[in-house]
Amino acid sequence: MEQSLKFRQYKDDWGVGTREGYEDRGSFRPPREPKKQSGSSLLRFMGGLAIVGGVLWGTYLVTQGGDAVQVLEQNKGPVAVIALGVVASLLGKYLRV
């Protein structure tokens, strides 16, 4: 009974025999300054809007027409709008307007 109440000695792989606790940093940490996003938020927004619009338009055409490949081969509008949105998003990420 007494044997089970005794604490076991901790042994690690390096033979140190002690554990190190976490660093006490205190209760207050100054807030980090937010990173300023480079690029144009307007172009990124318009690109995202075009991508979502192209996907919705393509979904509408596929649900109305039947075969997805045939419908998108006949009507290249949704693919062009999605491509325009991707280009606008990439430009918005790197260009400052």
Secondary structure, DSSP 8 states (H G I E B T S, - for coil): -HHHHS------TTS-----------S-----------S-HHHHHHHHHHHHHHHHHHHHHHHHHS-HHHHHHH--HHHHHHHHHHHHHHHHHH---
